[in-house]
Amino acid sequence: MGNLLKVLTCTDLEQGPNFFLDFENAQPTESEKEIYNQVNVVLKDAEGILEDLQSYRGAGHEIREAIQHPTDEKLQEKAWGAVVPLVGKLKKFYEFSQRLEAGLRGLLGALTSTPYSPTQHLEREQALAKQFAEILHFTLRFDELKMTNPAIQNDFSYYRRTLSRMRINNVPAEGENEVNNELANRMSLFYAEATPMLKTLSDATTKFVSENKNLPIENTTDCLSTMASVCRVMLETPEYRSRFTNEETVSFCLRVMVGVIILYDHVHPVGAFAKTSKIDMKGCIKVLKDQPPNSVEGLLNALRYTTKHLNDETTSKQIKSMLQ
C-alpha cells in the first residue's frame, strides 16, 4: 500500500474513511507510473503559471490613454504594443487549463475504475491521489488570483475590440496569428467565468461521468466525497496533523478539501449540502472556522459564492448560518 500510514480503523460510518493520505511523500507504485508521469508533465508547469498570473499587471494605463485620445496614432500603437504580449500570456493560461483537464480525466479514470472502491483507490494509489489534490490546490489558487485581477478581462476586451476595428479597416494585425477568432471566443468564455479553472474541472468531471456510462456516477462522486473526508479527518485529528513536516501542508489540505467539495457540489445531482450528501459539511466548515480567520476567508468565500446548491431549499438552516 505504498505510503499509506493507516492508524485508526473506521468504526463509525458517519465519520467516513479514516486514514492518512501522505500528501508530502507519496511516490508512485509501478501500476501508477504511466498516469503519474503523464500528469506530472502538466503539473511541473503549474507553479510557473501561478507566478505569471501573480505578476500580471495589465495595460490599464495605456488603454485609458488610447481611449481618451482616439486620434493619436502613437498612443493607439503603444496600447496595442502593450496588450499583444499580455494576450499571449492569457492564451498560455487558457491552454494550460486544457492540459489540466486532460490530466484530471486521466486521474479520474484511474481512481474510479473497478473493482476497487474509491477508498481503496485513494489508499492504494496515494501518488495519484496526491496529484489529484495538487490539481485542486492549483485550481483554487489560480481562481483566487484571477478574481482579484480585473485587468485580465479589460485587456482581452480591448484586444478583441481593436482587432475587429483593424479587420474592418483592413489593417494587418501583428500578433493576430497568435489568437484566431475561434480561440478568442473560447478564451472569452473562459475568462468571463468568476472561477474559470474550477469551471473547467467541473465540466471535465461531468463530461467524464457522461462519457463513462458503464461506470456508476457514485464511483466518481464517492471518490470526491472520500477525498473531502480524508482531508477533514487529517486536519481535525492531532495524531495525523502532527505528522505534517511542512507547515504549508495544512493550508494545502484545507484548499483541497474546499476544492473537492465544490467539485462534488457541481457534479452530484443533489450537491454537497443536502442531508443525503456523503460529505460532512458541518464538520468541514467547522475545520475551516477553527483556523486563523485571515487564512481561510478566501476558502469560506469559495464555498459561499462558487458552489451550486448552497442556497437550495434542501440545505439546512444550520449550514447556511455557519457560512453567513
N, C-alpha and C positions, 0 to 999 in steps of 0.2 A: 504493500500500500504506500510505498514511497515515503513521503514526508509526513504522512498523517500521524498526528500526535493525539491519539484518542484517549480521553481521560475519564469522561463520565458516560455511563450508559443511560440512554434516554428512557425514563420510566413513565414520564407524563407526556402523552402525545400532544397535549396543548402546547408544551414547551417547544415542540418541533425538534429538528435534528440538533444533536449536541456534540460537536467535535471541533477540533482546532484546525482551521484551514491555514496552512503555512504560507501566508502572503509574502513573507520575507525571503524564504529559502527554497520554495518548491522547484524541483528540477524535473524535466520530462522523463518519463519512462520510455522504453523502446516503442511501445504501442502509441504513445502520444507524439512522438518526434515529428512525423510528417506534417500534421496540422500545426503543431507548435512552431516549426520552422517557417511555415507559410505566414502565420500570424506575426511572428517575430520580425519579419522583414517590414511589415507595416508599422508595428509598434515602435521600432527603433527611430522612426521619423517623428513620433508624436511630440516629443519634448521640443524639437526644433519648430514645429508648427505653433505650439503654445508661445514660444519665445517671440516668434514673428508677429503673432497676434497681439501679444502684450506690448510690443514696441510699435504697433500700428498707430501712427499719429494722424493720418488723413490729410487731405488737401483743402481743408475748410477755408483757410485764408485766401489761397489762390482762386478758389471757386467763387468766393464772395466778390473778390476784386473783378473777376471776369464778368460776373453777372451785373455788377454795378456800372461797368464801363463796356457795354456790348460792342462798341465800335472800335475799341482799342485792340488792334490785332496782336500786339505784343503780349498783352495780358491774357488774351484768349490762348495764345500759344503756350504761355507759361502755365496756365491752368491745365491744359491738355497734357503738357510735358510732365506735370506733377501727378496727374491721375493715372496715366497709362501704366507706369510701373506698379502702382498700388493695385490696379485691377489684375495685373499679373500675379500679385500675392493672393488676392481673393480667389483667383482661378485655382491656385495651388491648394488653398484651404478646401475649396469645393471638391477638387479631385481627390484630396486625401479622404474626404467623407465617403467617397465611392469605394476607395480601397478598404476603409474601416468596415464598411457594410459587408464587403466580401469576406473579410476576416471574421466578422461576427457570425455570418452564416455558416462558415466552416466550423466554428466552435460550437454553435447550436447543434449542428449535425452530429458532432462527436459526443456532446454532453446529454443528448436526449435519445440516443439510439437504444434499441432493445438489445439484450434482455435486462439491462440494469435499470434500477430506479434512479431518479435524479440524485438522491442522497448518495447512493453507491457510486455514481459517476463522479460527484464532487469529491468524495473521499478517495477514490482510486486514481482520479486524473487531476491531481492538485495543480499541476503546472498549467493545464488548460483552464482550470477554474481561476487561477491567478491572472491569466491573460484576459479572460472574460471580465474580471474585476478591473484590470488596467484599462480596458476599453471604456468601461463605465466611468471610471475615475477621470480619464481624459475628456470624455464627453461633457461631464458636468463642469470641468474647469474651462473648456472651450466656450461653452454656452454662457458661463458667468462673465467671461471676458467680453464676449460678443454683445451681451445685453447692455453692458455699460459703455459701449463704444458706438455712438450714433453716426460717427464719421463713415463707417463702413457702407451703410445704405445711402448716405448722401453722396459719397464718392461714386458709387456704382450708378446711381440715378443720373448724376451729371454726365458720367461716361456715356451712358445709353442715349441721353438727350443730344449730346454733342455729336455722337456717331450718326444718329439719324439725320441731324441737320447737315452733316458733311455729305451724307449719301444724297440728300435732296439737291445739294449744290454741286454734286459730282466732284467733291474734293477727295483725293486719295487719303485714306487714314492710315498712318503708320500705327502698327500695333493692332490693327483690326483683325489681322490673320490670327492673332492670339485668341480672341474670343469671338467666334462667329455668332450669328443671330440665335441659332438654336441653343447653343451653350449659354448665351447670355440670358435667354428665357429661363433655362433651368437654374442658373445661378440666382436670378431674380427671385424665383420661388423659394430657393434655399435661404437666402438672406432675409426674406420677408418674414420668416418664422422667428418668433421670440427665442426659441431654443432649437436652432437648426440641426445640430448634431443629434440631439435626443430624438427629434422627429425622424431623422434618417434611421436611427437604430430601431425605433418603434415600428416604422414602416417595414424595415427589413425583417423584423421578428414576425410581424403579422403576415408578411409575404411568405416567410419560411413555413409558418403554420399552414397557410392555404395551399402551398405547393406540395406539402408532405401529408396528403390526405390519409395515408395509411398509418400515420403517427398520431395518436390521440393528442388533442390540444393540451391535455393535462401534463404530458411529458415536458412540454415547453414551459407552461406556467408553473408547474411544480419545481422545475429547475430554478426559476426566478425566485419563487417564494422560499425555497430551501436556502438559496444564497442569502436572501434577506435575513432569514432566521439565524443562519450561521454567523453572520456579521453581528447581529444583535446580541446573541449569546456570548460571543467572544468579547464584546465591549462591556457587557454587564457582569461578566464572571471574572473576579480578581485573579483566579489561578491562570486563566487564559491571557488576560490582559498583561499580567506580569511577564509573560514570555516575549512580548514585543521588545526587540532590542533597539528599534528605531522609533523615536517619538512621532515621526511622520505617519507611522502605521495606524495610529488611532484615527487621524483625520482621513487617511486612505479608506479605512473600514467604514467610517461614517458616510463618506461620499458614495462609496459602492452600495451601501445599504439603501441610501436615498435613491440612487440611480436605478437600482433594481426594482424598488417599489414603484417608481414612476413608469418604468417599462412594463411591469406587471399590470399596472392600472390601465395602460393603453391597450394591452394585448388581451387581457382576460375579459370575457363578456360582461361580468358584473363589477370588475375592478377590484382594487386593493382595500377599499374602505367598507365594503358590505360585511354583514355578520358572517356570511359563508366564506369570506376570503381566508386563504391559508396563511396570510401574513398577520402577525400580532401587531396591528397598527398602534395600539395604545403603548405597548412595550417599546416599539421603535421610536415613537415620539418622545417617550419618557427618557430613553437613552440620549436622544438629541438634546433635550432640555436639561439633562444633568451635566452637560459640557459648559465651559465658559461661554456666556451668551454671544460675545462678539465673534466667536469662532464658528458658530453654526447658524447665524441668522440667514445667510445665503441659502443654506440647505433647507431650513424651515420654509423660506420663501419659495424654493423649488417645489416643495410639497404643496404649498398653498396655491401656486399660480400655474404650474406646468403639469399637474395631474388632470385626469379626465373626469373622475367620478366623485371628487371630494364634496361637491355641492348637491349630489343626488339625494333624494329623499331617503334612500336606504342607508345613508351614512349616519351613524349615531350622533346625537347632540354632544355627547362627551368628547368624541374625536374632533368634531367641529370646533368646540370651545377650546380644546387643547391647542389648536392651530390658530386661534384668533390672536 
